[in-house]
Amino acid sequence: MKPTCCLLLLLAALSMPGYGQEPLSAYLFDDYHDAVVYFRDGRKSAEKVNYNLVESALYFIDKRDGQVKVVSNYQAIDSLIIARRTFLLDGNTALEKVSPAPIVYIRFNASSKYKPQAIGYGLSSELASVDAYSSASFQGIRTDLQGKEREVSKISHDYIIEKSGKRSRFSNFKQLYRIYTGHRETLEQYVAQHELDFNDVAGMIALCRYAESL
């Protein structure tokens, strides 16, 4: 491979955002980050936010009282820029836009279960009962969770490609091949030749661009 090609590949890799989370963290980011929130009515606002993968919920620190709250009206939000990464909200599900042409999004998924609760004598049980409650407040819901905490066992992602205003999700190569009916064999050869890993975001974007060119 020519030196120039190597340099371009290196720069592309460095420019890609990171997709790792803290081990067993329910949140996309390790802390609350400054974000610019764009609303559908044209307004924008600077907020500190984080996204809970388990709950599919956008959390923010209310500037008026410093309380952590969860967004209650997702329909009002058009998009967010968090740590130089662009997110749209599909319902309350955050989709990260990772490619403008073709338009490709990532949807994050978290597998979790309730942490076992102590029941005495150093033992624990996943069936132990605890209370949780939330209280409504203006522009958001203040969450006051007691007891049960979620333990994340796995964080993964799938992809969504937008074609002619329609979004199609794929969680494996076979599902992507079905989106590009008639080019399955060509795409299979591309994947094999490049030894492509489904979790390689840059590689998957390149694959979608190649599929669009066929």
C-alpha atoms as one frame of an Amber mdcrd trajectory, in Angstrom:
protein
   0.000   0.000   0.000   1.282   3.466  -0.884   2.386   5.765   1.999  -0.270
   8.318   1.034  -3.032   5.705   1.308  -1.743   4.604   4.715  -1.784   8.210
   5.945  -5.350   8.751   4.740  -6.540   5.578   6.461  -4.793   6.633   9.676
  -6.363  10.091   9.606  -9.792   8.567   8.957  -9.420   6.237  11.914  -8.312
   9.050  14.207 -11.245  11.226  13.177 -13.843   8.579  14.005 -15.548   9.084
  17.371 -15.059   6.534  20.104 -17.739   3.941  20.766 -16.501   2.354  23.980
 -18.197   2.874  27.308 -16.988   2.367  30.832 -17.180  -1.330  31.785 -20.702
  -2.243  32.953 -21.851   1.372  32.660 -25.492   2.031  31.831 -24.531   5.411
  30.373 -23.131   6.275  26.972 -20.676   8.765  28.475 -18.594   8.508  31.621
 -19.962  11.841  32.896 -22.406  14.605  32.017 -21.159  16.489  28.965 -21.827
  19.946  27.602 -24.276  19.658  24.738 -26.064  21.919  22.298 -29.707  20.909
  22.024 -31.560  21.934  18.862 -35.351  22.122  19.132 -37.832  21.633  16.311
 -39.129  25.184  16.692 -35.684  26.619  15.824 -34.478  27.319  19.360 -31.272
  25.890  20.785 -30.005  25.507  24.304 -26.754  24.648  26.082 -27.226  21.796
  28.546 -25.264  19.151  30.437 -26.531  15.725  29.414 -25.889  12.005  29.459
 -27.770   9.129  27.857 -28.921   6.051  29.743 -28.629   3.033  27.442 -30.660
   0.726  29.650 -33.622   3.080  29.995 -33.269   4.687  26.535 -33.547   7.990
  28.366 -31.817  11.341  27.990 -30.743  12.748  31.359 -29.804  16.372  31.989
 -28.745  18.600  34.875 -31.418  21.241  35.343 -29.701  24.650  35.383 -32.375
  26.082  37.683 -31.953  23.737  40.638 -28.953  21.515  39.803 -31.116  18.377
  39.934 -30.601  15.458  37.563 -33.749  14.943  35.483 -34.879  12.879  32.541
 -36.314  14.574  29.444 -40.076  14.210  29.282 -40.813  15.721  25.853 -38.603
  14.097  23.230 -40.826  15.247  20.376 -39.657  18.831  20.907 -35.990  17.934
  20.298 -34.570  17.779  16.786 -30.931  16.899  17.456 -28.060  17.215  19.907
 -24.326  17.707  19.605 -22.529  16.016  22.502 -18.715  15.880  22.645 -18.614
  16.754  18.926 -20.909  13.826  18.134 -24.325  14.378  16.506 -27.407  12.570
  17.796 -31.010  12.446  16.658 -33.867  11.164  18.797 -36.118   8.505  17.287
 -38.843   8.592  19.909 -36.640   8.548  22.977 -33.964   6.376  21.352 -30.701
   8.177  20.588 -29.278   7.581  17.115 -25.744   8.769  16.466 -25.180  10.083
  12.956 -21.820   8.688  11.821 -21.971   9.311   8.066 -23.606  12.065   5.982
 -23.425  10.252   2.625 -24.956   7.795   2.760 -26.704   8.746   5.983 -25.800
   6.113   8.556 -26.742   6.063  12.220 -25.693   3.872  15.134 -28.197   2.693
  17.707 -26.723   1.521  21.008 -28.103  -1.441  22.911 -27.474  -2.544  26.486
 -28.215  -5.922  28.015 -28.817  -5.678  31.740 -30.446  -7.172  34.795 -31.187
  -5.955  38.294 -28.282  -6.201  40.689 -28.923  -8.800  43.405 -30.138  -7.235
  46.638 -28.597  -8.148  49.998 -31.001 -10.166  52.202 -28.822 -10.886  55.236
 -26.044 -13.248  56.235 -24.017 -11.997  53.281 -26.468 -13.575  50.816 -28.332
 -11.863  48.012 -31.361 -12.489  45.857 -32.452 -11.075  42.515 -36.038 -11.401
  43.748 -35.614  -9.023  46.703 -38.259  -6.293  46.620 -37.392  -2.596  46.639
 -39.220   0.638  45.933 -38.650   3.121  43.108 -40.525   6.321  42.430 -40.343
   9.421  40.255 -41.877  12.854  40.595 -42.953  15.117  37.763 -41.443  18.551
  37.389 -41.658  21.230  34.746 -39.576  20.522  31.565 -38.480  17.157  32.888
 -38.990  14.420  35.410 -36.846  14.311  38.512 -35.828  10.718  39.167 -35.465
   9.567  42.751 -34.648   5.899  42.365 -34.174   3.836  45.473 -32.890   0.306
  45.719 -32.737  -1.618  42.463 -29.815  -0.784  40.222 -29.218  -2.194  36.769
 -26.123  -4.264  36.089 -25.002  -4.025  32.465 -23.593  -7.235  31.034 -23.126
  -6.184  27.407 -23.161  -3.052  25.251 -23.505  -3.417  21.497 -24.776  -1.415
  18.562 -26.545  -1.883  15.291 -26.792   0.371  12.259 -29.510   2.312  10.495
 -29.121   3.502   6.918 -31.386   6.180   5.468 -32.373   5.835   1.826 -34.908
   8.142   0.137 -36.125   9.324   3.535 -36.705   5.760   4.754 -34.623   4.245
   7.555 -33.643   0.574   7.521 -31.979  -1.073  10.512 -29.531  -3.967  10.265
 -27.949  -5.954  13.079 -25.830  -8.277  10.947 -24.460  -8.612   7.429 -27.384
 -10.725   6.171 -29.848  -7.980   7.047 -27.700  -5.436   5.178 -27.617  -7.691
   2.116 -31.417  -7.750   2.093 -31.466  -3.946   1.917 -29.369  -4.111  -1.263
 -31.273  -6.854  -3.042 -29.426  -8.057  -6.141 -25.940  -7.227  -4.840 -25.578
  -9.872  -2.144 -22.772 -11.807  -3.823 -20.777  -8.654  -4.584 -21.144  -7.402
  -1.016 -20.202 -10.802   0.422 -17.007 -10.705  -1.626 -16.242  -7.196  -0.357
 -16.722  -8.282   3.265 -14.502 -11.343   2.767 -11.754  -9.449   0.941 -11.594
  -6.757   3.625 -12.059  -9.227   6.516 -14.681  -6.809   7.753 -15.808  -6.889
  11.375 -19.432  -5.845  11.970 -18.304  -3.766  14.967 -15.781  -1.817  12.860
 -17.748   1.397  12.400 -15.402   2.955   9.826 -15.358  -0.314   7.875 -19.137
  -0.587   7.919 -19.517   2.972   6.658 -17.132   2.125   3.811 -19.227  -0.958
   3.050 -22.422   1.112   2.878 -20.746   3.617   0.566 -19.621   0.773  -1.659
 -23.147  -0.698  -1.668 -24.563   2.685  -2.674 -22.144   2.860  -5.600 -23.320
  -0.429  -7.135
